[in-house]
Amino acid sequence: CRCHHSLPILPFQRFTGQFCECDSLSCDRYKGQICGGHGVCQCGDCVCEEGWAGAACECTTSVDNCISSNGLICNNGGDCQCGVCRCDPFSY
């Protein structure tokens, strides 16, 4: 089976797979962009670029925004998730 690459109404849509069952636009979106603009859509799943994670590649894996003034990540009182400290309620 040879897949059509696009339809006139969706010129950026691509079809792949043995039976053309996968398309390049069926993935999760973040802020209006497929895979958050930080990945590619492969058969309904976002494959994130290095440094990004999440179903829509919406989370940075960098901890730069979570380093406290003493140099510790979230001051050792939580976890850095998507570039934001999530405090452990039992750490204090």
N, CA, C and O atoms as a Tinker XYZ file with bonds, in Angstrom:
   368  protein
     1  N      0.853000   -1.173000    0.000000    73     2
     2  CA     0.000000    0.000000    0.000000    64     1     3
     3  C      0.897000    1.234000    0.000000    63     2     4     5
     4  O      1.836000    1.328000    0.791000    81     3
     5  N      0.611000    2.155000   -0.869000    73     3     6
     6  CA     1.365000    3.407000   -0.913000    64     5     7
     7  C      0.475000    4.510000   -0.352000    63     6     8     9
     8  O     -0.619000    4.754000   -0.860000    81     7
     9  N      0.940000    5.158000    0.673000    73     7    10
    10  CA     0.131000    6.158000    1.372000    64     9    11
    11  C      0.174000    7.502000    0.652000    63    10    12    13
    12  O      1.203000    7.898000    0.107000    81    11
    13  N     -0.965000    8.194000    0.661000    73    11    14
    14  CA    -0.996000    9.572000    0.192000    64    13    15
    15  C     -0.304000   10.412000    1.249000    63    14    16    17
    16  O     -0.462000   10.157000    2.443000    81    15
    17  N      0.447000   11.393000    0.833000    73    15    18
    18  CA     1.200000   12.190000    1.800000    64    17    19
    19  C      0.395000   13.299000    2.445000    63    18    20    21
    20  O      0.722000   13.723000    3.553000    81    19
    21  N     -0.617000   13.768000    1.806000    73    19    22
    22  CA    -1.410000   14.828000    2.436000    64    21    23
    23  C     -2.748000   14.970000    1.724000    63    22    24    25
    24  O     -2.955000   14.465000    0.621000    81    23
    25  N     -3.629000   15.661000    2.386000    73    23    26
    26  CA    -4.917000   16.020000    1.813000    64    25    27
    27  C     -4.887000   17.517000    1.540000    63    26    28    29
    28  O     -4.184000   18.249000    2.237000    81    27
    29  N     -5.621000   17.986000    0.555000    73    27    30
    30  CA    -5.586000   19.427000    0.252000    64    29    31
    31  C     -5.942000   20.318000    1.441000    63    30    32    33
    32  O     -5.413000   21.423000    1.564000    81    31
    33  N     -6.840000   19.846000    2.325000    73    31    34
    34  CA    -7.238000   20.687000    3.461000    64    33    35
    35  C     -6.225000   20.654000    4.599000    63    34    36    37
    36  O     -6.233000   21.540000    5.454000    81    35
    37  N     -5.342000   19.635000    4.627000    73    35    38
    38  CA    -4.307000   19.512000    5.662000    64    37    39
    39  C     -2.973000   19.196000    4.991000    63    38    40    41
    40  O     -2.523000   18.051000    5.041000    81    39
    41  N     -2.331000   20.180000    4.367000    73    39    42
    42  CA    -1.134000   19.909000    3.571000    64    41    43
    43  C      0.064000   19.382000    4.352000    63    42    44    45
    44  O      0.979000   18.822000    3.749000    81    43
    45  N      0.089000   19.541000    5.678000    73    43    46
    46  CA     1.235000   19.072000    6.453000    64    45    47
    47  C      1.015000   17.685000    7.038000    63    46    48    49
    48  O      1.909000   17.133000    7.679000    81    47
    49  N     -0.155000   17.123000    6.826000    73    47    50
    50  CA    -0.459000   15.797000    7.361000    64    49    51
    51  C      0.240000   14.736000    6.518000    63    50    52    53
    52  O      0.252000   14.805000    5.289000    81    51
    53  N      0.821000   13.754000    7.204000    73    51    54
    54  CA     1.498000   12.650000    6.537000    64    53    55
    55  C      0.914000   11.353000    7.063000    63    54    56    57
    56  O      0.575000   11.249000    8.242000    81    55
    57  N      0.798000   10.369000    6.191000    73    55    58
    58  CA     0.290000    9.057000    6.561000    64    57    59
    59  C      1.393000    8.026000    6.411000    63    58    60    61
    60  O      2.149000    8.047000    5.440000    81    59
    61  N      1.479000    7.116000    7.387000    73    59    62
    62  CA     2.475000    6.048000    7.360000    64    61    63
    63  C      1.833000    4.769000    7.876000    63    62    64    65
    64  O      0.668000    4.756000    8.273000    81    63
    65  N      2.603000    3.709000    7.864000    73    63    66
    66  CA     2.127000    2.422000    8.359000    64    65    67
    67  C      1.769000    1.497000    7.214000    63    66    68    69
    68  O      1.553000    1.940000    6.086000    81    67
    69  N      1.709000    0.223000    7.511000    73    67    70
    70  CA     1.426000   -0.782000    6.497000    64    69    71
    71  C      0.112000   -0.500000    5.774000    63    70    72    73
    72  O      0.005000   -0.704000    4.565000    81    71
    73  N     -0.881000   -0.030000    6.520000    73    71    74
    74  CA    -2.196000    0.249000    5.945000    64    73    75
    75  C     -2.538000    1.741000    6.000000    63    74    76    77
    76  O     -3.710000    2.117000    5.988000    81    75
    77  N     -1.520000    2.572000    6.060000    73    75    78
    78  CA    -1.693000    4.038000    6.125000    64    77    79
    79  C     -2.545000    4.432000    7.330000    63    78    80    81
    80  O     -3.311000    5.395000    7.275000    81    79
    81  N     -2.401000    3.676000    8.412000    73    79    82
    82  CA    -3.227000    3.884000    9.602000    64    81    83
    83  C     -2.686000    4.968000   10.528000    63    82    84    85
    84  O     -3.377000    5.381000   11.459000    81    83
    85  N     -1.488000    5.425000   10.294000    73    83    86
    86  CA    -0.880000    6.435000   11.166000    64    85    87
    87  C     -0.821000    7.773000   10.435000    63    86    88    89
    88  O     -0.550000    7.832000    9.236000    81    87
    89  N     -1.078000    8.836000   11.179000    73    87    90
    90  CA    -0.923000   10.157000   10.581000    64    89    91
    91  C     -0.112000   11.045000   11.509000    63    90    92    93
    92  O      0.036000   10.760000   12.697000    81    91
    93  N      0.401000   12.108000   10.952000    73    91    94
    94  CA     1.326000   12.977000   11.681000    64    93    95
    95  C      0.633000   14.076000   12.479000    63    94    96    97
    96  O      1.308000   14.939000   13.039000    81    95
    97  N     -0.692000   14.065000   12.546000    73    95    98
    98  CA    -1.415000   15.117000   13.269000    64    97    99
    99  C     -2.276000   14.598000   14.413000    63    98   100   101
   100  O     -2.998000   15.378000   15.033000    81    99
   101  N     -2.218000   13.305000   14.707000    73    99   102
   102  CA    -3.125000   12.735000   15.713000    64   101   103
   103  C     -2.527000   12.692000   17.119000    63   102   104   105
   104  O     -3.088000   12.038000   17.998000    81   103
   105  N     -1.430000   13.355000   17.344000    73   103   106
   106  CA    -0.785000   13.355000   18.661000    64   105   107
   107  C     -1.335000   14.460000   19.555000    63   106   108   109
   108  O     -2.025000   15.372000   19.099000    81   107
   109  N     -1.009000   14.351000   20.844000    73   107   110
   110  CA    -1.400000   15.374000   21.808000    64   109   111
   111  C     -0.772000   16.715000   21.436000    63   110   112   113
   112  O      0.296000   16.787000   20.829000    81   111
   113  N     -1.477000   17.762000   21.823000    73   111   114
   114  CA    -1.001000   19.124000   21.572000    64   113   115
   115  C     -0.780000   19.840000   22.900000    63   114   116   117
   116  O     -1.424000   19.537000   23.905000    81   115
   117  N      0.131000   20.783000   22.879000    73   115   118
   118  CA     0.380000   21.647000   24.023000    64   117   119
   119  C      0.542000   23.058000   23.473000    63   118   120   121
   120  O      1.345000   23.297000   22.571000    81   119
   121  N     -0.224000   23.980000   24.022000    73   119   122
   122  CA    -0.238000   25.371000   23.551000    64   121   123
   123  C     -0.469000   25.432000   22.042000    63   122   124   125
   124  O      0.147000   26.231000   21.336000    81   123
   125  N     -1.368000   24.574000   21.566000    73   123   126
   126  CA    -1.764000   24.594000   20.170000    64   125   127
   127  C     -0.812000   23.934000   19.192000    63   126   128   129
   128  O     -1.073000   23.920000   17.989000    81   127
   129  N      0.287000   23.386000   19.690000    73   127   130
   130  CA     1.264000   22.774000   18.798000    64   129   131
   131  C      1.314000   21.272000   19.004000    63   130   132   133
   132  O      1.259000   20.790000   20.136000    81   131
   133  N      1.416000   20.542000   17.922000    73   131   134
   134  CA     1.562000   19.093000   18.007000    64   133   135
   135  C      2.861000   18.796000   18.736000    63   134   136   137
   136  O      3.918000   19.334000   18.406000    81   135
   137  N      2.762000   17.936000   19.727000    73   135   138
   138  CA     3.915000   17.560000   20.558000    64   137   139
   139  C      4.607000   18.790000   21.136000    63   138   140   141
   140  O      5.823000   18.795000   21.330000    81   139
   141  N      3.825000   19.829000   21.409000    73   139   142
   142  CA     4.341000   21.033000   22.049000    64   141   143
   143  C      5.409000   21.764000   21.267000    63   142   144   145
   144  O      6.037000   22.687000   21.785000    81   143
   145  N      5.627000   21.359000   20.012000    73   143   146
   146  CA     6.704000   21.960000   19.229000    64   145   147
   147  C      8.071000   21.426000   19.613000    63   146   148   149
   148  O      9.094000   21.925000   19.143000    81   147
   149  N      8.090000   20.395000   20.479000    73   147   150
   150  CA     9.355000   19.836000   20.963000    64   149   151
   151  C      9.466000   18.349000   20.672000    63   150   152   153
   152  O     10.128000   17.617000   21.408000    81   151
   153  N      8.826000   17.903000   19.614000    73   151   154
   154  CA     8.881000   16.492000   19.260000    64   153   155
   155  C      8.199000   16.247000   17.938000    63   154   156   157
   156  O      7.723000   17.175000   17.285000    81   155
   157  N      8.157000   14.975000   17.547000    73   155   158
   158  CA     7.490000   14.589000   16.310000    64   157   159
   159  C      6.416000   13.563000   16.626000    63   158   160   161
   160  O      6.541000   12.775000   17.563000    81   159
   161  N      5.372000   13.587000   15.835000    73   159   162
   162  CA     4.249000   12.676000   16.009000    64   161   163
   163  C      4.503000   11.417000   15.189000    63   162   164   165
   164  O      4.669000   11.477000   13.971000    81   163
   165  N      4.531000   10.280000   15.871000    73   163   166
   166  CA     4.714000    9.001000   15.195000    64   165   167
   167  C      3.585000    8.067000   15.589000    63   166   168   169
   168  O      3.581000    7.505000   16.684000    81   167
   169  N      2.643000    7.907000   14.701000    73   167   170
   170  CA     1.525000    6.975000   14.864000    64   169   171
   171  C      0.761000    7.206000   16.171000    63   170   172   173
   172  O      0.452000    6.258000   16.892000    81   171
   173  N      0.464000    8.464000   16.465000    73   171   174
   174  CA    -0.335000    8.798000   17.636000    64   173   175
   175  C      0.445000    9.056000   18.905000    63   174   176   177
   176  O     -0.142000    9.413000   19.926000    81   175
   177  N      1.751000    8.883000   18.866000    73   175   178
   178  CA     2.588000    9.119000   20.046000    64   177   179
   179  C      3.643000   10.170000   19.738000    63   178   180   181
   180  O      4.267000   10.157000   18.677000    81   179
   181  N      3.827000   11.077000   20.683000    73   179   182
   182  CA     4.893000   12.067000   20.541000    64   181   183
   183  C      6.232000   11.434000   20.894000    63   182   184   185
   184  O      6.365000   10.764000   21.918000    81   183
   185  N      7.203000   11.651000   20.052000    73   183   186
   186  CA     8.583000   11.269000   20.339000    64   185   187
   187  C      9.303000   12.583000   20.593000    63   186   188   189
   188  O      9.558000   13.361000   19.673000    81   187
   189  N      9.626000   12.814000   21.864000    73   187   190
   190  CA    10.154000   14.111000   22.290000    64   189   191
   191  C     11.629000   14.276000   21.952000    63   190   192   193
   192  O     12.403000   13.318000   21.943000    81   191
   193  N     11.988000   15.518000   21.677000    73   191   194
   194  CA    13.389000   15.873000   21.503000    64   193   195
   195  C     14.096000   15.734000   22.842000    63   194   196   197
   196  O     13.463000   15.726000   23.898000    81   195
   197  N     15.412000   15.624000   22.780000    73   195   198
   198  CA    16.202000   15.552000   24.010000    64   197   199
   199  C     15.928000   16.799000   24.848000    63   198   200   201
   200  O     15.911000   17.915000   24.328000    81   199
   201  N     15.717000   16.601000   26.137000    73   199   202
   202  CA    15.444000   17.708000   27.040000    64   201   203
   203  C     13.970000   17.965000   27.279000    63   202   204   205
   204  O     13.611000   18.882000   28.019000    81   203
   205  N     13.105000   17.159000   26.656000    73   203   206
   206  CA    11.659000   17.329000   26.797000    64   205   207
   207  C     11.000000   15.993000   27.074000    63   206   208   209
   208  O     11.486000   14.952000   26.634000    81   207
   209  N      9.886000   16.020000   27.808000    73   207   210
   210  CA     9.166000   14.795000   28.170000    64   209   211
   211  C      7.680000   15.112000   28.294000    63   210   212   213
   212  O      7.270000   16.271000   28.218000    81   211
   213  N      6.888000   14.074000   28.485000    73   211   214
   214  CA     5.445000   14.215000   28.644000    64   213   215
   215  C      4.708000   13.744000   27.407000    63   214   216   217
   216  O      5.301000   13.598000   26.338000    81   215
   217  N      3.415000   13.507000   27.552000    73   215   218
   218  CA     2.600000   13.002000   26.444000    64   217   219
   219  C      2.615000   13.948000   25.250000    63   218   220   221
   220  O      2.514000   13.504000   24.106000    81   219
   221  N      2.741000   15.248000   25.504000    73   219   222
   222  CA     2.786000   16.245000   24.438000    64   221   223
   223  C      4.125000   16.986000   24.438000    63   222   224   225
   224  O      4.213000   18.111000   23.946000    81   223
   225  N      5.164000   16.357000   24.987000    73   223   226
   226  CA     6.499000   16.974000   25.073000    64   225   227
   227  C      6.413000   18.354000   25.724000    63   226   228   229
   228  O      7.104000   19.291000   25.324000    81   227
   229  N      5.553000   18.457000   26.733000    73   227   230
   230  CA     5.275000   19.748000   27.367000    64   229   231
   231  C      6.167000   20.048000   28.565000    63   230   232   233
   232  O      6.146000   21.165000   29.081000    81   231
   233  N      6.943000   19.081000   29.010000    73   231   234
   234  CA     7.754000   19.268000   30.216000    64   233   235
   235  C      9.241000   19.293000   29.890000    63   234   236   237
   236  O      9.766000   18.388000   29.242000    81   235
   237  N      9.897000   20.330000   30.344000    73   235   238
   238  CA    11.345000   20.348000   30.221000    64   237   239
   239  C     11.932000   19.378000   31.239000    63   238   240   241
   240  O     11.404000   19.236000   32.342000    81   239
   241  N     13.008000   18.719000   30.876000    73   239   242
   242  CA    13.685000   17.833000   31.823000    64   241   243
   243  C     14.816000   18.571000   32.538000    63   242   244   245
   244  O     15.469000   18.008000   33.416000    81   243
   245  N     15.045000   19.822000   32.165000    73   243   246
   246  CA    16.077000   20.631000   32.800000    64   245   247
   247  C     15.669000   20.969000   34.230000    63   246   248   249
   248  O     14.496000   21.211000   34.511000    81   247
   249  N     16.633000   20.983000   35.112000    73   247   250
   250  CA    16.380000   21.357000   36.510000    64   249   251
   251  C     16.890000   22.770000   36.804000    63   250   252   253
   252  O     16.889000   23.196000   37.959000    81   251
   253  N     17.319000   23.489000   35.787000    73   251   254
   254  CA    17.890000   24.825000   35.978000    64   253   255
   255  C     16.977000   25.763000   36.761000    63   254   256   257
   256  O     17.461000   26.533000   37.591000    81   255
   257  N     15.679000   25.717000   36.518000    73   255   258
   258  CA    14.740000   26.600000   37.223000    64   257   259
   259  C     14.458000   26.142000   38.644000    63   258   260   261
   260  O     13.766000   26.838000   39.387000    81   259
   261  N     14.976000   24.988000   39.036000    73   259   262
   262  CA    14.689000   24.422000   40.359000    64   261   263
   263  C     15.874000   24.501000   41.319000    63   262   264   265
   264  O     15.797000   23.999000   42.441000    81   263
   265  N     16.952000   25.117000   40.891000    73   263   266
   266  CA    18.131000   25.195000   41.756000    64   265   267
   267  C     17.981000   26.390000   42.691000    63   266   268   269
   268  O     17.838000   27.530000   42.249000    81   267
   269  N     18.015000   26.109000   43.986000    73   267   270
   270  CA    17.843000   27.166000   44.986000    64   269   271
   271  C     19.152000   27.929000   45.172000    63   270   272   273
   272  O     20.179000   27.555000   44.605000    81   271
   273  N     19.114000   28.984000   45.957000    73   271   274
   274  CA    20.286000   29.850000   46.146000    64   273   275
   275  C     21.468000   29.114000   46.766000    63   274   276   277
   276  O     22.612000   29.546000   46.623000    81   275
   277  N     21.196000   27.996000   47.459000    73   275   278
   278  CA    22.296000   27.230000   48.051000    64   277   279
   279  C     22.808000   26.140000   47.105000    63   278   280   281
   280  O     23.646000   25.323000   47.487000    81   279
   281  N     22.302000   26.133000   45.876000    73   279   282
   282  CA    22.780000   25.195000   44.872000    64   281   283
   283  C     22.089000   23.845000   44.858000    63   282   284   285
   284  O     22.421000   22.986000   44.042000    81   283
   285  N     21.132000   23.648000   45.751000    73   283   286
   286  CA    20.425000   22.369000   45.820000    64   285   287
   287  C     19.163000   22.410000   44.965000    63   286   288   289
   288  O     18.527000   23.454000   44.821000    81   287
   289  N     18.817000   21.274000   44.409000    73   287   290
   290  CA    17.584000   21.184000   43.639000    64   289   291
   291  C     16.408000   21.188000   44.608000    63   290   292   293
   292  O     16.285000   20.312000   45.463000    81   291
   293  N     15.559000   22.178000   44.461000    73   291   294
   294  CA    14.376000   22.359000   45.324000    64   293   295
   295  C     14.750000   22.346000   46.805000    63   294   296   297
   296  O     13.963000   21.920000   47.651000    81   295
   297  N     15.944000   22.811000   47.102000    73   295   298
   298  CA    16.440000   22.898000   48.477000    64   297   299
   299  C     16.339000   21.562000   49.208000    63   298   300   301
   300  O     16.183000   21.521000   50.428000    81   299
   301  N     16.429000   20.467000   48.446000    73   299   302
   302  CA    16.302000   19.098000   48.985000    64   301   303
   303  C     14.963000   18.867000   49.675000    63   302   304   305
   304  O     14.837000   17.971000   50.510000    81   303
   305  N     13.963000   19.675000   49.327000    73   303   306
   306  CA    12.655000   19.524000   49.963000    64   305   307
   307  C     11.557000   19.111000   49.001000    63   306   308   309
   308  O     10.373000   19.217000   49.318000    81   307
   309  N     11.946000   18.643000   47.835000    73   307   310
   310  CA    10.944000   18.236000   46.850000    64   309   311
   311  C     11.598000   17.763000   45.574000    63   310   312   313
   312  O     12.799000   17.500000   45.529000    81   311
   313  N     10.797000   17.659000   44.547000    73   311   314
   314  CA    11.267000   17.199000   43.246000    64   313   315
   315  C     11.026000   18.275000   42.202000    63   314   316   317
   316  O     10.069000   19.045000   42.290000    81   315
   317  N     11.895000   18.316000   41.227000    73   315   318
   318  CA    11.733000   19.223000   40.104000    64   317   319
   319  C     10.928000   18.500000   39.028000    63   318   320   321
   320  O     11.391000   17.515000   38.453000    81   319
   321  N      9.726000   18.993000   38.760000    73   319   322
   322  CA     8.847000   18.400000   37.757000    64   321   323
   323  C      8.460000   19.465000   36.750000    63   322   324   325
   324  O      7.862000   20.482000   37.103000    81   323
   325  N      8.796000   19.231000   35.523000    73   323   326
   326  CA     8.490000   20.190000   34.443000    64   325   327
   327  C      9.089000   21.568000   34.731000    63   326   328   329
   328  O      8.488000   22.587000   34.390000    81   327
   329  N     10.248000   21.606000   35.346000    73   327   330
   330  CA    10.920000   22.866000   35.621000    64   329   331
   331  C     10.374000   23.632000   36.808000    63   330   332   333
   332  O     10.690000   24.808000   36.986000    81   331
   333  N      9.546000   22.973000   37.633000    73   331   334
   334  CA     8.942000   23.613000   38.806000    64   333   335
   335  C      9.128000   22.707000   40.015000    63   334   336   337
   336  O      8.955000   21.492000   39.913000    81   335
   337  N      9.477000   23.285000   41.154000    73   335   338
   338  CA     9.618000   22.500000   42.382000    64   337   339
   339  C      8.250000   22.066000   42.897000    63   338   340   341
   340  O      7.334000   22.878000   43.026000    81   339
   341  N      8.133000   20.811000   43.180000    73   339   342
   342  CA     6.943000   20.244000   43.825000    64   341   343
   343  C      7.410000   19.782000   45.198000    63   342   344   345
   344  O      8.124000   18.787000   45.323000    81   343
   345  N      7.003000   20.510000   46.215000    73   343   346
   346  CA     7.495000   20.268000   47.570000    64   345   347
   347  C      6.935000   18.986000   48.161000    63   346   348   349
   348  O      5.772000   18.638000   47.956000    81   347
   349  N      7.788000   18.296000   48.896000    73   347   350
   350  CA     7.388000   17.097000   49.628000    64   349   351
   351  C      6.756000   17.563000   50.931000    63   350   352   353
   352  O      7.440000   18.181000   51.746000    81   351
   353  N      5.474000   17.287000   51.156000    73   351   354
   354  CA     4.807000   17.781000   52.368000    64   353   355
   355  C      5.379000   17.189000   53.652000    63   354   356   357
   356  O      5.127000   17.721000   54.733000    81   355
   357  N      6.131000   16.116000   53.560000    73   355   358
   358  CA     6.671000   15.471000   54.757000    64   357   359
   359  C      8.137000   15.796000   54.996000    63   358   360   361
   360  O      8.752000   15.223000   55.896000    81   359
   361  N      8.713000   16.704000   54.210000    73   359   362
   362  CA    10.141000   16.981000   54.362000    64   361   363
   363  C     10.437000   17.981000   55.469000    63   362   364   365
   364  O     11.594000   18.134000   55.859000    81   363
   365  N      9.422000   18.666000   55.985000    73   363   366
   366  CA     9.671000   19.639000   57.056000    64   365   367
   367  C      8.790000   19.362000   58.225000    63   366   368
   368  O      8.852000   20.074000   59.227000    81   367
